[in-house]
Amino acid sequence: MKIQKVFVEASQGIPSLGTFFRAWEGFRKRGIECELFEPQQIQEQSLPIERNTLVAGGIPSVELALRQLSVPVPMADNLPASLAKYRGRRVWTSWGELRRLYRTKKPPEPLWVKSLRRNKGAPSIAVYDTDDIAMADRLPDDHEVLVSEYVLFESEWRCFVRNGQILDLCRYQGEIFCFPDRRVIEQAIRDFDAAPAAYGIDFGVLVGGRTVLVEVNEGYSLNPYGLEATDYAELLEARWVQMMSA
């Protein structure tokens, strides 16, 4: 399938985030027509979306577009089982139990909590005390979350992958010269069975020097950090085409 047009999320006539501008720039450099849209156009179903018209925008906009096209929204799998040995920390699923245990007393150790099945389905929170649990009280007890042991990173990096090939590695947090282990990254990508056609996979360097997996992020709406614009456009296109072909 060939992409005929790209709708890029905007506000007041310009791409509303640097991320969306990167997509706009990349697709235009590749000679693909781009048109700006505002989120309410998707919400009102007034945008002429088709399978060959890619939507480059935030997760809510892209997922609404998928639903309008009757394309299943992929479930989040931020710490895949096939990459368990790269996590470098204890991980389990919970929420109602966690809330019952720590609503009135703080946990014995800090915890990191994020949505399990939905991409950015709720803000990630660090749980140090009872007040932190209260911050997420709007989530129902049956909302599945991924809980992990809280660890300290010296630096964190995003590796961009398209069709199994590494496009770039960009630091987004921490020490500039604290590089992750290339061998760990390359082996993890080889071990990632059922990987999507395009995705971001984040690695961190722990205090002590070990390189571990932070999380995997979907390729249909992804912060490009320092990824070159045409590479970013090709990454978005690879994932969109895959979803449309499923």
N, C-alpha and C positions, 0 to 999 in steps of 0.2 A: 504494500500500500504506500502511495506517495502522499505526503502532506501538501495540501493545496494552499492552506492559509493558517496563520497562527493568530489567535486572540490573546492579547497580552493585558493583564490586569493593570488598571490605571486609576488615577484620581485627578480630576480637573484637567484632563487632556494630556497628562504625562504618566509614564509608568510609575506606579505608586511606591515602589521600593527599588533599591539598587539591584536586587535579585531579578526583578521583572525587566528592568532596563537591560540587564545582561542578556536575557532571553531575546528581547527586542533587537538588540544589536547583533546577536549571533545569527538569528534567523534572517535578518535583512542582509547581512554579509553573505549568506548562502543563497540569496536571491529568492527567498520565500516571502510572499506578501504577509504583512502584519497589520492587524487592526486592533486598536485599543478598545477596552470595554471596562465598565465599572461593575462591581459585584452585584448591584441590584438588578442588572440586566439578566444575569444568570438566575437570580432568585425569582424574577418575574417570568423567566423562560422566554425572553424576548430576543435572545442572542441566537442567530441561526447556526447552531452547533451541528456538525456532522462528524462522522468517524474520521474523515480526512481533514478536519479542522482542529488542530491541536489547541488546547487551552493551557496557557502558561500563566500561572497565578498561585495564590496561596492554597493550602490544602482544602479549606472549605469550598473555594470556587471550583477547583479541579474535581473534587468528589461530587459536587452538585452536577457538574457537566457529565461525569461518568454515569450518574443515576439517570439523567435525562436521556442518555444514549442506551440505557438498559445494560450497561457494562458493570459487572460486579466490582465494588470497591475492594481492593486487596486488603486483607487483614494485616495489621502490624505484626512484625516478627523481628523485634529489635535485637534480641539475643538468641539467634537460632540454635536449636539443639545440636546441629552439626558443628557449631563453633563453640560448644560449651567449654572445651579445654583452653580456649583463649580468653575467657572472661576474667580470670585472675581474682575472683571474689565469689562469695556465696550468693546465690540468686534463688528466689522462690516466688510463688504467686500467692496473693492474699489480698484482702482489704478489710472485709468485715471483722475478721479475727484480729487483725492488726489494730483496728480502731477499738475493739472491745478491750484489748490488753492495755493500750496506752492512752486511752482517753483521759484517765485520771492519774496516771503516773508515767514518767518518761521512760523510754526504752533503755535497756542496759548499754546500748551502743547506738551511735547515729545510724540512720537508715536512709536509703534513697528510694523514692517511690515514683513510679510513672505508669501510665495506662499500658495495659498488656495488649489488647486487640486492636485499638484504634490509633492511627497515626496522629500524635499530638492530641489525643482525645481529651486530655485534661492536663493542666500544667504539672510538670514534674516538681516534686517537693523534697527537700531534705528534712528529715524528721529528727530533731534534737530533743524536743520536749513536747508536753501535752498541747501547747499552743499551736504547734505545727500540725498536729492531727486535726485540730479544730478548723484550721484553714481549709481543709478539704472536706468538711462535713456535708457539703452539698452533694457529694458523690454517694449513690446508694450503696448499701452493704454488699450487693451482688455485683458491683462494678469491679471487674478483674483488674488488678494492678500487678506490676512486676516490682518486687521488693529486692533490693540488693544491699549487701554490706557496703558501708560508706568507706571509700578509699581515697587517698590523696594522689593527685596527678601532678607531675612536674610540667608536663605539656600535653596538649591534645591536638590531633591531626585528623583531617578528613581525606580519605583516599577515594577518588572518583573512578568508577569501573563501568565500562561499557562492553558488553559481549565478552566478558572475561578478561579484558585488557585494561590495565591501569592507565588512566589519562593524565592524572596529576595527583600530587599529595600536597595539601595546604594546611598550614598551622592555623588554628583558630583560637587557641588559648595557651597561656603558659610561656615557658622559657623558649626563646628563639632558637637556641643552638642545642636544645635537648631533643635529639632526633629519635624516632622510633626505629626498631630493628626491622630492616628491609626483609629479612628472611621470614620473620613472623608474619608480616603483612602478606607476602607472596604465597606462603603456605596456607594461610587462612582463606585467601581467595580461591585457591585450588580446592580446599576442603568444603567450601560453601556449596553444598548441593541444593538444587532447586533455587538457585540465585536468580533474581529477575534480570532482564536484559540490561538494565542500567540502574545503578544505585550508588549511594555513598556509604562507605564503611569507615567508622571512626575508631582510631586507636589512640591510646594514651600511654605515656611513660610514667610508671609509678615512682614514687619516692623510693629509691633503691635501684632504679634503672630497668626494671622489667617492663616489656611492652605487652599490653593487654588490649583486648577488645573493649571499646566503650559502648558502641551500639551500631546497628545497621539502620540506614535511613532510605526510605523509598525514593525512587528516581523520578516520580511524576511531579513532585514539588519539593525542591531541594535547594538549600542555600549554596551558591556556587563558590563562596569565599574568593579565592584567587584564580579559579578555573577560567581559562581563556573563553571568550564569548562563543566562538564557533564550536568548540568542544562541548560547551554547556548546552548549546542548541541541539547538537547531535545526541547528547545523552538524554535530554528530554524527549526527543523524537523516538529514540530506540525504545524507551519504556512505553510511550504512548502507542506506537505501532504494535508492540507486543500485547498491550491490554486490549486494543481494538481487534486483534486477531485471535483472542482466546475463545 
